[in-house]
Amino acid sequence: MNHQVLRQILVETTGELFAAYGVSTDVVGAAAMDNQTLCGVLGFTGDAICGSVVIAASPEAVAASNPIEGAPATQWLSELTNQIVGRFKNSLVRRGVDIWISIPVVLNATRLVPVVQPAVEPIYMHVGGARFTIWLEVEGDVTLNPPIDNGMLSEGEALLF
């Protein structure tokens, strides 16, 4: 399994999510973790892989996409974490890999420093001009097929019965 391919999928799906909320994103080089006091964590598991996505963000990065004025940042980060990992999951499903996700956990602290596997490089982003960092930890091995149109609904579409 190529961890770099999974990271790229995560970057692309995260960018697509923020674009849907009208917020620009840029991947940047190593950045200071100052002011990233909010953290969202969501685990996933499948037959051949398991792992987690850890997000550290400044309140400004979270607020940039929040469609509900005055809503608590922690609630919106919980939903963002769920949507980011949900889009990552859908992208993997289109490539022949099924995973199941848990529920997000959100932390609010004065300083967050995740302890992750030594080989895991964070993905540093600017979201709406503010700081946003993502770690992707994966254990296991899968083969990623080219993406196919398997009839899945796209993110944001609804199916009503």
C-alpha positions as CSV (number, residue, x, y, z in Angstrom):
1,M,0.0,0.0,0.0
2,N,1.3,3.4,-0.8
3,H,0.8,5.8,2.1
4,Q,1.5,8.7,-0.2
5,V,-1.4,7.8,-2.4
6,L,-3.7,7.7,0.6
7,R,-2.4,11.0,1.8
8,Q,-3.1,12.5,-1.6
9,I,-6.6,11.2,-1.6
10,L,-7.1,12.8,1.9
11,V,-5.8,16.1,0.7
12,E,-8.0,16.1,-2.4
13,T,-11.2,15.1,-0.6
14,T,-10.5,17.7,2.2
15,G,-10.0,20.4,-0.5
16,E,-13.3,19.3,-2.2
17,L,-15.2,19.5,1.1
18,F,-13.9,23.0,1.9
19,A,-14.6,24.1,-1.7
20,A,-18.2,23.0,-1.2
21,Y,-18.4,25.4,1.7
22,G,-16.8,28.2,-0.4
23,V,-13.5,28.1,1.5
24,S,-10.1,28.0,-0.2
25,T,-7.4,25.6,0.9
26,D,-3.7,25.4,0.2
27,V,-1.2,22.7,1.2
28,V,1.8,24.5,2.7
29,G,5.2,23.4,4.0
30,A,5.9,22.7,7.7
31,A,4.0,25.2,9.8
32,A,4.0,26.2,13.5
33,M,1.3,24.6,15.6
34,D,0.5,27.8,17.4
35,N,-3.1,28.6,17.9
36,Q,-4.3,25.1,16.8
37,T,-6.3,24.5,19.9
38,L,-9.1,22.4,18.5
39,C,-8.6,18.7,17.6
40,G,-10.9,16.2,15.9
41,V,-10.1,12.5,15.8
42,L,-11.9,9.7,13.9
43,G,-10.9,6.1,13.6
44,F,-11.6,3.7,10.8
45,T,-11.2,0.0,10.2
46,G,-11.6,-2.4,7.3
47,D,-10.8,-6.0,6.4
48,A,-7.2,-5.2,5.5
49,I,-6.5,-1.7,7.0
50,C,-7.2,0.4,10.0
51,G,-6.2,3.8,11.2
52,S,-7.2,7.2,12.2
53,V,-7.4,10.8,11.0
54,V,-6.3,13.4,13.5
55,I,-7.1,17.1,12.7
56,A,-5.6,20.1,14.6
57,A,-7.1,23.4,13.7
58,S,-7.2,27.0,14.8
59,P,-10.6,28.4,15.7
60,E,-10.3,30.6,12.7
61,A,-9.9,27.7,10.3
62,V,-12.9,26.0,11.8
63,A,-15.0,29.2,11.7
64,A,-14.1,29.8,8.0
65,S,-16.4,27.1,6.8
66,N,-19.1,27.1,9.6
67,P,-22.4,27.7,7.8
68,I,-24.2,28.4,11.1
69,E,-23.3,31.7,12.6
70,G,-22.6,31.5,16.3
71,A,-22.5,27.7,16.4
72,P,-19.9,26.3,18.8
73,A,-16.6,25.6,17.1
74,T,-16.3,22.2,18.7
75,Q,-19.6,21.0,17.3
76,W,-18.7,22.2,13.8
77,L,-15.2,20.6,14.0
78,S,-16.9,17.3,15.0
79,E,-19.1,17.5,11.8
80,L,-16.1,18.6,9.7
81,T,-14.1,15.6,10.9
82,N,-16.9,13.3,10.1
83,Q,-17.3,14.8,6.6
84,I,-13.6,14.7,5.9
85,V,-13.2,11.1,6.8
86,G,-16.6,10.3,5.1
87,R,-15.3,11.7,1.8
88,F,-12.0,9.8,2.3
89,K,-14.0,6.6,2.9
90,N,-16.2,7.2,-0.2
91,S,-13.1,7.7,-2.3
92,L,-11.6,4.4,-1.1
93,V,-14.9,2.6,-1.8
94,R,-14.7,3.8,-5.4
95,R,-11.2,2.2,-5.5
96,G,-12.4,-1.2,-4.1
97,V,-11.5,-0.7,-0.4
98,D,-14.3,-0.8,2.2
99,I,-13.7,0.8,5.6
100,W,-16.1,1.6,8.4
101,I,-15.7,4.7,10.5
102,S,-16.4,5.4,14.1
103,I,-17.8,8.6,15.6
104,P,-15.6,11.7,15.9
105,V,-14.1,12.9,19.1
106,V,-13.3,16.6,19.6
107,L,-10.8,18.1,22.0
108,N,-10.3,21.7,23.0
109,A,-6.9,22.5,24.6
110,T,-4.4,25.3,25.0
111,R,-1.8,23.3,23.1
112,L,-2.2,20.1,21.1
113,V,0.7,17.9,20.1
114,P,-0.4,14.5,18.8
115,V,1.9,11.5,19.4
116,V,1.9,9.7,16.1
117,Q,3.9,7.1,14.3
118,P,7.4,8.4,13.6
119,A,7.0,8.0,9.9
120,V,3.8,9.9,9.7
121,E,4.3,13.4,8.3
122,P,1.5,15.8,8.9
123,I,-0.3,17.6,6.1
124,Y,-0.2,21.3,6.7
125,M,-2.9,23.4,5.1
126,H,-4.2,26.9,5.2
127,V,-8.0,26.8,5.3
128,G,-9.5,30.2,4.7
129,G,-6.1,31.6,5.4
130,A,-5.9,30.0,8.9
131,R,-3.9,26.9,10.1
132,F,-5.2,23.3,9.7
133,T,-3.1,20.2,10.1
134,I,-4.1,16.6,9.3
135,W,-2.3,13.4,10.3
136,L,-3.3,10.1,8.6
137,E,-2.2,7.0,10.4
138,V,-2.8,3.7,8.6
139,E,-1.8,0.1,9.4
140,G,-2.3,-2.8,7.0
141,D,-2.0,-3.2,3.3
142,V,-4.6,-2.8,0.5
143,T,-4.6,-2.5,-3.3
144,L,-6.1,0.7,-4.6
145,N,-7.8,0.2,-7.9
146,P,-8.4,3.1,-10.3
147,P,-11.6,5.0,-9.2
148,I,-14.8,3.7,-10.8
149,D,-18.3,5.1,-11.0
150,N,-20.1,2.4,-9.0
151,G,-23.4,4.3,-8.8
152,M,-22.7,5.8,-5.4
153,L,-24.2,9.1,-4.7
154,S,-21.8,12.0,-4.7
155,E,-21.2,13.9,-1.5
156,G,-24.0,16.4,-1.0
157,E,-26.6,14.5,-3.0
158,A,-29.6,13.0,-1.3
159,L,-31.6,9.9,-1.8
160,L,-35.2,10.0,-0.5
161,F,-37.5,7.1,-0.3
